[in-house]
């Protein structure tokens, strides 16, 4: 466990370990929950589908394409629950594969209208 105070800045890093030097790592979604087995009911989105949802979320630039870093401030879940769990979905793509998910950035997925 990592103990934090409300509004304390947290730093995270994900690294890709591969012999292929032409792979890009992209943070698609990060969700927090007080329940380690349920990331659907009571959740807090930091980033979803590449779209930043938390105003304190900050990507941190790195010269390496196989590393993703970001920071955010501890939020109100900290005082309401004894523990908060973070689940992140990352995408791996070939470098310079511009149609791939890694190069699309924020993707707003709208539901279709099922009118008459």
Secondary structure by P-SEA (a helix, b strand, c coil): ccccccccbbbbbbbbbcccccbbbbbcbbbbbcccccccccccccccccccccccbbbbbbccccccccccccccccccccbbbbbbbbbbbccccccccccccccccccccccc
